């Protein structure tokens, strides 16, 4: 699917980027000029056929949606049917033989007619039970007592679970973009040409992804299925549910900000274990188990972290032995997109990061920023931080994209400072600085074993309806990121001891290519304590990996460091950069426990090597009760490390041990200097 990259739009892009950099406008900025134009894909006949088909698709609000059930043996159904004045028939006929289907009866209720152009509908919710793995099933649903044509649903393996992970289909988001001689519009029904375009792209992505991955168990969508925030948008839901793929692929959807402000989401998706926590008009948090995983979906348009914690606690108690705990949220609290990652996206960061630590969350899947990113392994810094929320606008019809709000004091923070407005800039900085609540776990490579931290993924737009710029400077917590203005998707493979993720983008030729290396978390079933004291060799290796494991050539030249140890390169690099000098002439003492004084000295020299200012007042150091007992050789380094808040604790404790957690904390805070 070709991007729109004409000379005119390129000029417009430059203008928009200038506006972004200068801060001339605040929330005018959103989508870039990059989007995927369905009319340029394949043959003109294909597109023309779709534009004709759209006339019927846009007015058919009765498409079936499948959602994972409470566990892998269940499947949830939802669909609309016309309210013809007779009792509704919320019935699914389901089984392994088309001629011998079992009837499952659910519930139905009325749809708000203000969302359906005053036409009366009911929504039907049904749960199927008793599913077995690797089995082909057939089903029909009843619409006003009439069965639909049979559709096919196949279960996969329950031990090796394969998932499609996508971000922001956002059907209708291409509004305002050019298509031929016209502009795409978001009018109602058939006239919503933006939805027509984006539904075509959405279907294309699903077709390509499922052909290449025919063994998928289900899909995870990180929110913003549709676009018209707080307004009727049934033609957008019709376009979202149109793809034939979805008749056999359950989707665990997430409530995005564009889904959040009216109840149509709850009509269309029959989510399992729906809670009363994190509720907005579209519903609240929910959870389900599948294979070795517990999946928790939070409605982060509700900014009450305490409620989300209750949902997580309920979920964990339902499946405490799950190997993997995976959370899906819409807002990317750790992302790298220009529009959201350092503004509204991170509002919940200070609340959720310690909660995710408390409940041992392994992976968080995010959307919202229409860019791709993969974080480093992160956990809370253990410090006290302010909490934030996002208010609604004065009319209550949308979110106030200009401000974050302190939940305790009510203070508003400006998210998009105007050019040369020092007060607004200071307000934004206060919010950003207050959100630095994380510690980066030191790891090496793209396969990590028994990590302490949590992996945060942000998915780009799967439909190509809208793309955002990456933030200008890659944040220290981001390991990889991408924006090539192409639809993308990820494939997750989960077993009893491994969780891997691969991410692909779709080229104009319909071929795919990887945009990031495979990332894998492995669990051995053993507990590795991050509170065990580090040896000097272990500490220098962590520093070396944090520095990106630079190439080295010379020998370490310590008599007790041979050329073939796991830490030889790290020690060689540190010594050659004057970060390490040893405990005595020619002696490194690799197995000796690292002390806080030694860590401070290493951090001080590393900061100098990186050009970080080491000039401090020494106030925090001097106020420590044990300052007088600090060895002279470490005093300057400890003054820097204490005043720069690299070392935790009320005292210096120069001879104390250093844990992995303490060193990760120090390196993370040093990176913020």
N, C-alpha and C positions, 0 to 999 in steps of 0.2 A: 504494500500500500504506500503510495508515494506521498511524501510530505509536500506541503505548499511552500516552495522556496523561491518564489519569483523575486525579481529585483525590487518590486514594490514592497513585498512583505519583508525582505531583508532590511530595507531602509527603515520600515516600521519597527522591526526588531531592535535596531540600533537606537531608535528614538526611545522605545520603551526601556531598554537597558539603561540609557542615560537618565531617564526619569527615576528608575530604581536607585541608581547610584547617588543621584543628587537629592533624593528624598523629596522631590517637588510635590508629589501627591502621596496620599497615604494608602487607602484601600482601593484605589482605582486599579491597581495592578493585580493580576491573577494569571490567567492563561497567557502563554506566549503566542506568537504567530504560528508556532509549530502545532500541527494536529494532523490526523490522518484522514485524507479525503477519499471516501468510498468510491466516488465516481471515477477515480483514476486507477482502480484495481481491476486486473483481468480485462475481459472484453467489455465493450460498451453494451453488448447484448445482456451480459450478466447483470450489469447495473440497471439497465432499463427494466429487466424482469423484476428486479428487487423493488424498484420504485412503484411498479404496478402492484406487487404483492403487499407493499407497505400499506396500501389503501385498505386492505382487509386486516392486516396485522394490527394497525394502530387502533382499531375499534373493537378488537377482540380482547376483552379483559379477563377471559376465563382460562388462561393457560395454567397448567399445573406446575407447581414448584415442589421439588423434593428436598428434604433436609435430613441430615443424619438424625437418628433417634437417640434415645437415652444411652444406648450402647450399640455395638456393631450388629446385634441381632434385631434391631428395630429400624424402621424407616418412617419418616413423617411426611405427610402429604398436606398441601393446601391448594385451594383453587376457588375462584368465584363461579357462581351460577346466577342466572337471572332470577329475581324474585317475582314469580308469576302468580303470587297469591296462594299457592298451594304449599304444603309442608316441604321443607328442604330435604334433600336426599344426600346427606354427607356419607357416601358409601364408596369404598374402594374394593374392587374384586381382584384378588391377588393369588398367584400360585405358580407352580412349575409347569402346568399344562393349560394351554389356552381354553381347553374344553372343560376344565375342572378347577375353577377359581373359587377361592374362599372369600366370603364377604366380611369386610371389616367396617364397622359403623363408628363414626365420630360425632363431632358437634358442628353446629352452624350458628351463625349470628348475622345480623344485618350490617351492611356496609354503609358508612356515612355518605348519603347521596350528594352532599356538597362536593365530594371528591370524584363523582361519576357523572357529572353533568345532569344531575337530578334523576338519573335512571336507577331504579332499585335493583340492588344485587344483594346476595348473601355470600359470606365466605364460609368455606367448609374446611375443617381440620380433622384429619384421620391419622391414626398411628397403626402401623403394621408391625407385628411381632413374629418371632420364631424364625428369623432368617439364618441361613447356614452359609458358610464361606464357599467361594468358588462355585456358585450355583446360578443358573439362569432362571429368571422369573418373568412372568407376564402380568400385566395389570390393565384394568380399565377403571375409570371413575364415572360416577353418575352426575350428570348435570340435568337437574329437573327430571330425574327418574330415567333419563336416557343414558345408556352406557356409551362411552367413547370407544373408538377403535383401540384394539390392544396395543400396548407399548411394551418394550422389553427393558428389563433391569437385571444387571448381572452383579453379583457380589464378587469381591476379590478375596485375596488371602487376608485372614485376620491376624497373621503373625508378621508378615512383611506388608506394611500398609503404605500405599502410594497416594499422595495428595497433590492436587494442583493448587497453587497459592497465587492469587491475583489481587491487584489493587485497582480501585476506582474505575469500574466500567463507566460510571457516571453518564448514563444514556441521556443525551440532550446537552452536554457541556460544550459541544462545538459551536453553539449559537454565536452568531456574529462573524464567523469565519467565512471566507469566500468559497464558493463552489460554482465553477463555470463563471457565468456573468452575474450570478446572484450571490446573496449572502444567506447563510443558514439562519433560520429563525426558530424560536422556541414557542410557537403558537400552540394552540390546543389541537389534539387529535391528529388527523392526517396532515394538517398544516405544520406540524412540528418537524420541519425538515432536518433540524439538528439531531433529533432523536432517530430519524430515518437513517441518517449518515452513521451515527454511532452504533446503532443496532447492527448494521451491516458489518462494521469493524469488529464488534463484539463476537458476532457469529463466526467471523473469519478466524479470530484468535482461538476460539474454542474448537473449531474444526481442525485447525493445524495442531494444536496442543494434544488433542485426544487421538488423532491419527498417529502421532509420534509416541504417545504414551497410552496405549489401549488398556492398560491394566490398572487404571486409577480407581481408588475406592471412593473418593469424594473430593470436593473442591472447597477451599476456604477463600472467601472474599472479604477483604479488609475494609469494606464499607464504601459508601456512596455508590450504590447500585444505580441510582437515578439522580436527577439534577435539580428539579424545581423545589427549592427549600420552602417548606411550609405551604405549598400550593398544590392544587390538583395536578396529577401527573400520571394518570393511568396509561396514557399512550407510551410513556417512558418505561413503566413496568411491563407493558405489553412487549415492547422491543427488547427489554432485558430478558424476559422469559421466552422469547421467540425461538432461540436456537434449538434444533432437534436434539443436540447433545444433552441438553438439560432434562430431557424426558427419561434419561437413564443415568444421570450423574447428580447425586445430592450435593447441595451447596450449603455450607455453614456460613451464613452471611453475618456481617457486622453492621451495626447502626452507625452510619456516617453522619456528618453534620447536615448533608443534603437530604438524608432520610429521616432526620430526627424529629421534625416539628409537626408532623401529623400522623394519624394512626394507620395509614394505608400499609406501612411496613408490616405491622402485626397481622393484618389481614392476609398478606401474600406469603408469609413465612411462618411455618408451624415449628417454632424453635423448642427443643427439648429442655426440660428442667428450667423453665422460665421462672426467674425470681422476681421479687418486688424490690430489688436493689438496683441502683443506677438507672432509675426510670426517667424517661422523657415521654413525650406523646407517642413515640414509636415503640415503646417497650423498654425492657431493662436487660440486665445481665442474664446469661444462661450458660449451661455447660453440658458436656457429654463425654463419654468414654469410647474409645475405639482402639482395639488391639491393646498395645502396651502404653497407650497415651491417654492422658486426661486433658481435655481441651476446654478452656474457659474463655468465654466471649464477653467482653465488658463494653457497655455503652458509655464511652468516655465523653459524650456530650453532656453527661451529668458529672459534675466536678466534685462530688462528694467521695473522697477517697475511703472514708470509713465504711460507706455502703459497699464499695467495690471489694473491700477487704472481707466483709461478711459473705459476699457471693463467693469469693475465692475459698474462704474457710469451709463453706457449705460444700463446695465442689470437692475439695480435698478430702473431706470426711466421707464423701460418697465413694471414693476410690483411692484410699490412702496408699495403696501399694503400686499404683501406676508408676512405671519406670520414668515416663516423660510427662512433664507438666508444661503445657503450651498455652499461652494467653494470646488472644487476638484483640487488638484495639484499633480504632481508626486513626486517631491523632498520633503522629509519630513523635513520641517524647524523646527519642534519640534518632533523628533523621538528618538529612543534609540538603534539603530543598530550600531555595531562596524564600519562598512564600511563607513557610510555616515553621521550619525547624528551629529558628531562634525567636519565634513570636508565639502565636497561639498553640503551636504543636507541642511545646514543652511545658505548658501550663501545669499539667498534672505530674510532671517529672518528680518534684520533691515529695509528692504524696505516694506515688506508685513505686518508686525505686526501692525504698525500704520494705514495702509490702511484698514485692516480688522476691526480695531476699528472704524474708521471713518464711514464705511458703515454698521456697526452693523452686522457683519458676526457671525452667531451662531455656525457653525460647519465647520471645514476644514478636508476633507478626503484626506489622503496621501498614498503613496506607497514607492517604491525605496529601502527601507532598508531590505526587506525580513525578517522582524521580526514583532511582534505585539506589539503595545503600545497604551496607552490611556493617554493623558495629563491631568493635572489639568486645571482648567479654567484660561486662560491667557489673559492679555491685555498689551498694551505698557506701558513702564515706563515713557513716556513723555519726555525723555531726547534726546539730539541730538547724533546720532551715524553715523559712516561712513557707506557707502553703498558698496556692493561688487558684482562682477560678476565672471563668470567662462570662461576663454579664451578657444579657440580651440587649438588643437595641431598644430605644425608647418605645417603639411600637410593639415590641415583643414578637416581631415577625421573623427575626433572624438574629444571629449572634453579633455582638459588638466587636468587629474585627480590629478596632483601633486600640483596645485596652485589655489588659489582664488586671485582676483585682485581688488584693490581699484578703484572704478569707477571715483573718483575725481583726485587722484594722479597717478594712474597707478601702484602703488606699488604691487608687487607680494608677496603672503604669502605662505609659505610652508605648505602643508596639511599633509604630511607624513614625519616628520623629521627622518633623519638617526640616528642611535645609536651614542650617545656621540657628536652629532653635536649641540653645544650650540646655534649657530647662527640660525639654522633651528628651534630648539625648541623654541627660543624666538619669531621667526616669527609666528609660529603656535599659541603660547600663545597670541600674540597681536591680531590675528584674532579671537580667541575664546573669549577673554575678550571684544573685540569690538562688539561681537554679543550678549552680555548680555543686551538685550533691553526689557525684559518682566517683568511684575508684575504678581505674582500668587494670584488669588482671593481666599480668605479664604472661604471655604465651608465645609459642613459636610455631609457625607453619599453619596449615589449613585443616589439620586434624588435631583436635584437642582431647585430652583424656581426663575425665573426672574433674571438669573445671568448677570453680566456685561461682563464677560470674554468670550473667545472663546474656544471651545473644539477642540483639534487636535487629530485625529485618524490616526494611521499608520497600514496598512494591511500587513500581511505576504503573502507569495506566495500562490496563489490559486491552482496552478497546481503542486507545489512541485518541480519545475524544478531546483530551486536554493534556498539555505538558507544561511543566514549570522549569525554570532555570535551577541549576545547583547554586547553593550559597557560595560566595566568592572564594572563601578559604575553607578547605576541608578541616573539620573539627578534629580535635585530638582523639575523640572517642570513635571515630569512623575508620574502619579498616579498608573499605572499598566502596566506590560509588560510581554511578554512570548516568548519563543522559545523552542518548543518541536520537531522540525524537521518534522512537519506534515502539510499537506495542510490545509488552514483555510479559513473561509469566515465569514462575518457579515451580519445580517439581521436588517434593519432599519425599524421602524414603525413610521409613521408621521401622526398626526392628526392636527386639528386646534389649539390645546393647548398643545400637547405633542410630543416629539421627543425622541425615545428610540432606543438603539442599543444593540444587543446581538451578541456575537462572539463565533464561534465553530471551533474545529479542527476535522479532519476526521481520525479515527483510522485505523489500518491495517485491521480491521474486517469490514470496511465500516460503522461502527457506528460512531456517533458524540458525542462530549462532549463539554460543555462550558469551555472556558479558562478565562473568566472574568465575573464578576457580571453584570447584566443588568445596563446600565447607562441611566438615563432619565433626560431630560431638560423639565421643565414645564413652560408655560407662563400663567399668570393670566389676562393679559390685562391691568394691572396697571403698572405705572412707579415707580420704586423704585430708589431714587436718591442715588448714591454712594458718593455724596458730602454733605450729611447730617452729622452733628456732632455726633460722637459716644458717648454713655454713657460709664461709667467705666465698667459696666456689659457687654455691647456689645463688648468692646475692649478686655476684658479678655477672653471672649468666643472665639473670633477670634484667640487669641494666643493659647488657649487650643486646638482648632481644628487644627491649624497649627502644633502643637506638636504631633498630632495623637490621641487626646482625650484619654490619658492614664487612666487606672483604678484608682479610688480613693476609700478610705474606711472611713477615718476620717471625722468629720463634719468641716465646714468652720470656726467655732468659731468666727464669726462676729455677733454682736447682730442684725444687719439689713439684714442678709441673712438667710432665712429660709431653711429648708431641702428639699423643694419641688419646687424650682424655676428652670427655664430653665438654669440658670447660676451657680447653686450651685456647681456642679462638677468642673466647670472651676475655680471658686474662691477657692474651697478647694485645688485643685491641685496647683494653683499658690501660695497660702499661705504656703502649706506644703513644697514647693521647694524654699521658701524665695524670690519669685519673687514679692510678694505682701505683703504689711504690713498695708494697710488701711490709711485713712486720719486722724484718731485719734484712741485712744485706744479702740479697739473692734468695730470700725466703718469702714465699707467699702464704704458706699455711692454709691450704685449701679446705681442710676438714675442721679448722678451728671455727667456733661460733662467732658470727659477726656481732660486734657491739654497736650500740647506738652512736658512740663517738666515732667509730670507724665508718658507719653509714653516713653520718653528717659530713665527714671528710670527703667521702666519695661523691656525695651529692654536691658539695661545694665546688670540687674540681670539675665535675661534670657540667655544672651550671656555667663555670668560666669557659669551658671548652665550647659550649653552645652559645656563648655571648650573652648570657643572662646576667643581669646586674646582681652582684652579691653584696652591695652596699646596704647595710641595715643599721638601725639605731642601737640594737642590742637590748631593747627594753624588756622584751619577754624573757630573754636569757637572764638578764640581771635580776628580774623579779623572782626567779626560781630559787627555792630554798637551798639547793645543792650547787649553786653556781660556783661557789668558792672552791669546791672539790674537783672541778673539771681539770683534766690534764692540760698543760700549756699547749701541747702540739695540736689539740682539738678545739681550743677555745674559739678561734675565729670561725671555724666551720660550724660549730654548735651555735654560735651567735646567729649566723645566717639561717641555719636550719630551724631554730626555734622561732625566730622573728618572722620567717617566711611561712610558718605554720606547717612545716614538712614533717615534724615529729609531734605525735600526740602525747598527751599526758601533762600533769600539772608540775612535774619535776623533770629535770634533764635526764637523770638516770644514765649517765654516760657509759657505764659498764653493763647496762641491761642488754638482754638478747633482742634480736630483731626477727619478727615473724614475716611470713610472706604477705600477710594482709598489711602489716605496717609498711613494708617496702613498697607495695603497690600504691598505697595511700601517698607516700612521700613522692614517688615518681609522678603520680597524677597531679598532685598539687604543684610540683615543680614545673610541670608542663603548662600550668595556668599562669605562671609568673610573666 
